[in-house]
Amino acid sequence: MRIIYTKTVTLYLRGLVKTLYQKDYFGFHESARKYVISLIRNMETTIHLKQKHYAPVRYARYGKDLYYVVYPKNKRTTWYFFFTYHPEDDLYFIRYITNNHVTGHLLV
């Protein structure tokens, strides 16, 4: 199994550490960094086990035949990873990441 990310997703994840720290979700930059690393590792080790859902049409701009998986991180935050899957290569191409605070209500 291989997992790759769009450049946009990679930049988002890098910026997420800074955002989490600056908005006081974490008191230390290192704690924010560990949170993001944990989120990525959890996704990378379990994406093939998770039930994938077809992404709603409103997310079509991120790719054709798009799926998403759900990752509850704590009581208040659930993350959504959108991807295309290429079974011939066992490849997950992560195209977009969001959480329930931003667009989760659109997935219900």
N, CA, C and O of each residue as an XYZ file, in Angstrom:
432
protein
N       0.847     -1.176      0.000
C       0.000      0.000      0.000
C       0.892      1.239      0.000
O       1.871      1.331      0.741
N       0.514      2.195     -0.866
C       1.227      3.473     -0.916
C       0.236      4.609     -0.686
O      -0.925      4.536     -1.091
N       0.712      5.644     -0.038
C      -0.101      6.821      0.201
C       0.701      8.027     -0.256
O       1.845      8.222      0.155
N       0.083      8.833     -1.113
C       0.726     10.075     -1.534
C      -0.254     11.225     -1.330
O      -1.466     11.024     -1.241
N       0.289     12.410     -1.260
C      -0.501     13.597     -0.969
C      -0.321     14.618     -2.087
O       0.742     14.706     -2.702
N      -1.374     15.382     -2.336
C      -1.215     16.511     -3.245
C      -0.329     17.540     -2.550
O      -0.174     17.519     -1.329
N       0.238     18.423     -3.327
C       1.064     19.489     -2.759
C       0.225     20.357     -1.825
O       0.707     20.797     -0.781
N      -1.021     20.600     -2.197
C      -1.920     21.406     -1.377
C      -2.138     20.781     -0.010
O      -2.132     21.479      1.004
N      -2.330     19.476      0.022
C      -2.531     18.772      1.295
C      -1.265     18.834      2.141
O      -1.335     19.059      3.349
N      -0.129     18.641      1.523
C       1.138     18.709      2.250
C       1.323     20.086      2.888
O       1.718     20.190      4.049
N       1.041     21.124      2.133
C       1.152     22.483      2.662
C       0.133     22.725      3.775
O       0.434     23.392      4.764
N      -1.067     22.182      3.610
C      -2.098     22.326      4.642
C      -1.639     21.692      5.961
O      -1.784     22.293      7.026
N      -1.091     20.491      5.883
C      -0.642     19.798      7.098
C       0.496     20.546      7.781
O       0.550     20.613      9.009
N       1.395     21.102      6.994
C       2.480     21.892      7.584
C       1.919     23.132      8.278
O       2.344     23.483      9.379
N       0.979     23.779      7.636
C       0.376     24.972      8.201
C      -0.525     24.683      9.383
O      -0.727     25.545     10.238
N      -1.069     23.474      9.440
C      -1.962     23.099     10.518
C      -1.265     23.170     11.874
O      -1.864     23.596     12.862
N      -0.026     22.762     11.920
C       0.737     22.829     13.173
C       0.764     24.275     13.666
O       0.468     24.552     14.828
N       1.117     25.171     12.786
C       1.197     26.594     13.139
C      -0.166     27.135     13.566
O      -0.270     27.862     14.554
N      -1.197     26.781     12.825
C      -2.551     27.246     13.137
C      -3.012     26.756     14.504
O      -3.546     27.531     15.298
N      -2.810     25.485     14.776
C      -3.233     24.919     16.058
C      -2.534     25.594     17.229
O      -3.132     25.820     18.281
N      -1.264     25.911     17.032
C      -0.511     26.572     18.093
C      -0.937     28.043     18.241
O      -1.180     28.510     19.353
N      -1.026     28.755     17.137
C      -1.350     30.186     17.179
C      -2.765     30.459     17.694
O      -3.014     31.494     18.313
N      -3.681     29.539     17.440
C      -5.058     29.728     17.913
C      -5.266     29.144     19.314
O      -6.395     29.021     19.789
N      -4.166     28.793     19.957
C      -4.173     28.299     21.339
C      -4.926     26.987     21.541
O      -5.445     26.734     22.628
N      -4.989     26.153     20.510
C      -5.522     24.815     20.718
C      -4.497     23.979     21.475
O      -4.840     23.028     22.177
N      -3.222     24.362     21.313
C      -2.127     23.711     22.028
C      -1.239     24.794     22.609
O      -0.977     25.808     21.961
N      -0.776     24.579     23.830
C       0.055     25.567     24.501
C       1.500     25.572     24.034
O       2.231     26.537     24.255
N       1.907     24.485     23.386
C       3.280     24.373     22.911
C       3.277     23.963     21.443
O       2.464     23.146     21.011
N       4.194     24.541     20.694
C       4.321     24.212     19.271
C       4.569     22.720     19.089
O       4.014     22.098     18.183
N       5.395     22.153     19.944
C       5.727     20.724     19.856
C       4.486     19.855     20.053
O       4.359     18.814     19.409
N       3.583     20.260     20.918
C       2.342     19.499     21.129
C       1.472     19.526     19.878
O       0.874     18.513     19.516
N       1.401     20.663     19.225
C       0.638     20.780     17.982
C       1.264     19.898     16.902
O       0.556     19.232     16.147
N       2.590     19.902     16.838
C       3.302     19.072     15.851
C       3.022     17.583     16.097
O       2.779     16.835     15.150
N       3.056     17.161     17.341
C       2.792     15.757     17.678
C       1.354     15.368     17.336
O       1.104     14.247     16.895
N       0.419     16.280     17.535
C      -0.985     16.028     17.181
C      -1.124     15.757     15.685
O      -1.777     14.795     15.282
N      -0.515     16.598     14.872
C      -0.601     16.437     13.419
C       0.103     15.149     12.980
O      -0.410     14.422     12.130
N       1.255     14.873     13.546
C       1.967     13.626     13.213
C       1.115     12.426     13.592
O       1.038     11.461     12.831
N       0.480     12.469     14.745
C      -0.389     11.385     15.184
C      -1.569     11.192     14.220
O      -1.933     10.066     13.882
N      -2.146     12.296     13.792
C      -3.255     12.239     12.842
C      -2.829     11.572     11.535
O      -3.537     10.713     11.009
N      -1.688     11.965     11.025
C      -1.173     11.407      9.767
C      -0.845      9.923      9.934
O      -1.220      9.104      9.094
N      -0.159      9.583     10.994
C       0.214      8.172     11.223
C      -1.014      7.286     11.366
O      -1.067      6.183     10.822
N      -2.001      7.785     12.108
C      -3.228      7.018     12.282
C      -3.885      6.758     10.934
O      -4.319      5.640     10.655
N      -3.956      7.781     10.107
C      -4.559      7.624      8.784
C      -3.741      6.648      7.939
O      -4.296      5.747      7.312
N      -2.440      6.828      7.927
C      -1.590      5.999      7.073
C      -1.597      4.519      7.472
O      -1.405      3.649      6.622
N      -1.811      4.236      8.725
C      -1.792      2.835      9.161
C      -3.161      2.174      9.133
O      -3.260      0.952      9.246
N      -4.228      2.971      8.984
C      -5.566      2.367      9.036
C      -6.470      2.681      7.851
O      -7.590      2.173      7.795
N      -6.028      3.495      6.908
C      -6.920      3.897      5.815
C      -7.463      2.690      5.058
O      -8.614      2.698      4.621
N      -6.652      1.666      4.904
C      -7.091      0.482      4.168
C      -8.112     -0.351      4.962
O      -8.791     -1.204      4.392
N      -8.218     -0.107      6.255
C      -9.160     -0.836      7.103
C     -10.480     -0.093      7.309
O     -11.497     -0.698      7.648
N     -10.453      1.201      7.105
C     -11.621      2.041      7.350
C     -12.670      1.862      6.261
O     -12.356      1.560      5.110
N     -13.914      2.054      6.652
C     -14.979      2.052      5.655
C     -14.891      3.351      4.876
O     -14.921      4.441      5.448
N     -14.781      3.219      3.565
C     -14.719      4.424      2.751
C     -16.121      4.775      2.261
O     -16.947      3.901      1.996
N     -16.362      6.064      2.151
C     -17.650      6.587      1.717
C     -17.446      7.383      0.438
O     -16.408      8.017      0.248
N     -18.451      7.344     -0.442
C     -18.384      8.196     -1.624
C     -18.501      9.645     -1.192
O     -19.360      9.990     -0.381
N     -17.652     10.478     -1.724
C     -17.697     11.898     -1.397
C     -18.889     12.546     -2.080
O     -19.197     12.216     -3.226
N     -19.563     13.462     -1.399
C     -20.662     14.190     -2.030
C     -20.174     14.959     -3.259
O     -18.993     15.284     -3.375
N     -21.080     15.236     -4.150
C     -20.760     15.909     -5.408
C     -20.035     17.232     -5.172
O     -19.174     17.607     -5.968
N     -20.363     17.943     -4.102
C     -19.740     19.256     -3.843
C     -18.224     19.168     -3.697
O     -17.541     20.189     -3.771
N     -17.685     17.965     -3.491
C     -16.239     17.788     -3.367
C     -15.589     17.319     -4.672
O     -14.403     16.993     -4.683
N     -16.334     17.283     -5.747
C     -15.831     16.791     -7.033
C     -14.631     17.589     -7.539
O     -13.838     17.072     -8.326
N     -14.488     18.817     -7.108
C     -13.345     19.626     -7.568
C     -12.010     19.041     -7.116
O     -10.960     19.410     -7.641
N     -12.047     18.128     -6.142
C     -10.815     17.515     -5.640
C     -10.458     16.222     -6.380
O      -9.389     15.654     -6.158
N     -11.345     15.763     -7.252
C     -11.007     14.587     -8.030
C     -12.217     13.760     -8.406
O     -13.277     13.852     -7.787
N     -12.038     12.962     -9.420
C     -13.065     12.053     -9.899
C     -13.007     10.772     -9.068
O     -11.932     10.357     -8.637
N     -14.164     10.150     -8.846
C     -14.237      8.911     -8.055
C     -13.616      9.103     -6.670
O     -12.777      8.319     -6.228
N     -14.045     10.145     -6.016
C     -13.480     10.534     -4.731
C     -14.204      9.833     -3.583
O     -15.429      9.711     -3.575
N     -13.416      9.382     -2.625
C     -13.920      8.775     -1.407
C     -13.430      9.592     -0.220
O     -12.569     10.461     -0.357
N     -13.996      9.296      0.950
C     -13.449      9.864      2.175
C     -13.580      8.847      3.301
O     -14.424      7.952      3.264
N     -12.721      9.011      4.300
C     -12.768      8.208      5.520
C     -12.818      9.171      6.697
O     -12.404     10.326      6.601
N     -13.331      8.667      7.799
C     -13.581      9.489      8.979
C     -12.616      9.082     10.096
O     -12.423      7.899     10.375
N     -12.013     10.106     10.732
C     -11.106      9.878     11.855
C     -11.492     10.759     13.036
O     -11.112     11.929     13.081
N     -12.242     10.214     13.992
C     -12.502     10.994     15.207
C     -11.193     11.112     15.993
O     -10.567     10.103     16.317
N     -10.791     12.319     16.289
C      -9.520     12.529     16.992
C      -9.730     12.728     18.491
O      -8.909     12.307     19.306
N     -10.832     13.370     18.838
C     -11.201     13.532     20.242
C     -12.711     13.770     20.301
O     -13.404     13.612     19.296
N     -13.215     14.145     21.460
C     -14.674     14.291     21.617
C     -15.259     15.383     20.735
O     -16.433     15.321     20.368
N     -14.457     16.379     20.393
C     -14.987     17.513     19.641
C     -14.540     17.584     18.189
O     -15.152     18.301     17.397
N     -13.499     16.867     17.823
C     -12.952     17.021     16.472
C     -12.883     15.699     15.726
O     -12.319     14.717     16.209
N     -13.466     15.700     14.549
C     -13.399     14.567     13.627
C     -12.780     15.056     12.336
O     -13.168     16.097     11.807
N     -11.827     14.311     11.834
C     -11.135     14.662     10.593
C     -11.658     13.805      9.451
O     -12.059     12.658      9.646
N     -11.646     14.383      8.254
C     -12.094     13.705      7.042
C     -10.972     13.788      6.010
O     -10.505     14.873      5.662
N     -10.554     12.629      5.535
C      -9.524     12.548      4.503
C     -10.190     12.118      3.195
O     -10.809     11.056      3.125
N     -10.060     12.942      2.174
C     -10.637     12.663      0.855
C      -9.538     12.150     -0.057
O      -8.426     12.679     -0.066
N      -9.853     11.127     -0.817
C      -8.820     10.488     -1.628
C      -9.415      9.776     -2.829
O     -10.613      9.499     -2.892
N      -8.548      9.494     -3.765
C      -8.884      8.559     -4.840
C      -8.061      7.309     -4.571
O      -6.929      7.377     -4.092
N      -8.647      6.186     -4.884
C      -7.966      4.919     -4.657
C      -7.720      4.257     -5.994
O      -8.619      4.167     -6.830
N      -6.494      3.792     -6.195
C      -6.099      3.109     -7.425
C      -5.713      1.677     -7.061
O      -4.561      1.407     -6.724
N      -6.692      0.750     -7.130
C      -6.440     -0.618     -6.660
C      -5.330     -1.341     -7.416
O      -4.638     -2.186     -6.848
N      -5.159     -1.011     -8.696
C      -4.116     -1.695     -9.481
C      -2.727     -1.441     -8.895
O      -1.828     -2.266     -9.052
N      -2.552     -0.316     -8.227
C      -1.273      0.020     -7.595
C      -1.362      0.024     -6.066
O      -0.377      0.294     -5.380
N      -2.547     -0.278     -5.546
C      -2.824     -0.182     -4.109
C      -2.363      1.188     -3.597
O      -1.627      1.296     -2.616
N      -2.822      2.223     -4.298
C      -2.396      3.595     -4.052
C      -3.551      4.448     -3.570
O      -4.618      4.477     -4.183
N      -3.327      5.145     -2.462
C      -4.271      6.115     -1.929
C      -3.683      7.502     -2.194
O      -2.594      7.831     -1.724
N      -4.417      8.296     -2.949
C      -3.950      9.636     -3.293
C      -4.794     10.638     -2.505
O      -5.935     10.922     -2.870
N      -4.225     11.168     -1.426
C      -4.940     12.072     -0.535
C      -5.028     13.443     -1.212
O      -4.015     14.062     -1.537
N      -6.281     13.902     -1.416
C      -6.504     15.118     -2.184
C      -7.031     16.294     -1.358
O      -6.914     17.447     -1.771
N      -7.608     15.999     -0.193
C      -8.184     17.071      0.609
C      -8.372     16.565      2.028
O      -8.682     15.393      2.244
N      -8.180     17.460      2.997
C      -8.401     17.131      4.399
C      -9.215     18.270      5.013
O      -8.965     19.446      4.749
N     -10.187     17.896      5.832
C     -10.971     18.891      6.549
C     -11.433     18.283      7.864
O     -11.162     17.117      8.152
N     -12.133     19.086      8.656
C     -12.669     18.553      9.894
C     -14.096     19.038     10.111
O     -14.611     19.852      9.344
N     -14.721     18.533     11.153
C     -16.122     18.856     11.410
C     -16.339     20.329     11.738
O     -17.454     20.829     11.590
N     -15.321     21.018     12.171
C     -15.461     22.436     12.479
C     -15.555     23.286     11.210
O     -16.077     24.401     11.238
N     -15.054     22.758     10.115
C     -15.043     23.498      8.856
C     -16.168     23.071      7.947
O     -16.999     23.890      7.556
N     -16.204     21.789      7.603
C     -17.203     21.322      6.629
C     -17.881     20.023      7.002
O     -18.595     19.449      6.180
N     -17.684     19.547      8.201
C     -18.279     18.282      8.599
C     -19.789     18.238      8.455
O     -20.350     17.187      8.146
N     -20.446     19.348      8.670
C     -21.903     19.406      8.548
C     -22.377     19.099      7.124
O     -23.534     18.735      6.915
N     -21.485     19.246      6.159
C     -21.848     18.955      4.770
C     -21.787     17.466      4.448
O     -22.216     17.045      3.373
N     -21.262     16.676      5.363
C     -21.107     15.249      5.121
C     -22.176     14.407      5.812
O     -22.221     13.193      5.615
N     -23.014     15.014      6.597
C     -24.030     14.291      7.362
C     -25.160     13.867      6.460
O     -26.117     13.243      6.921
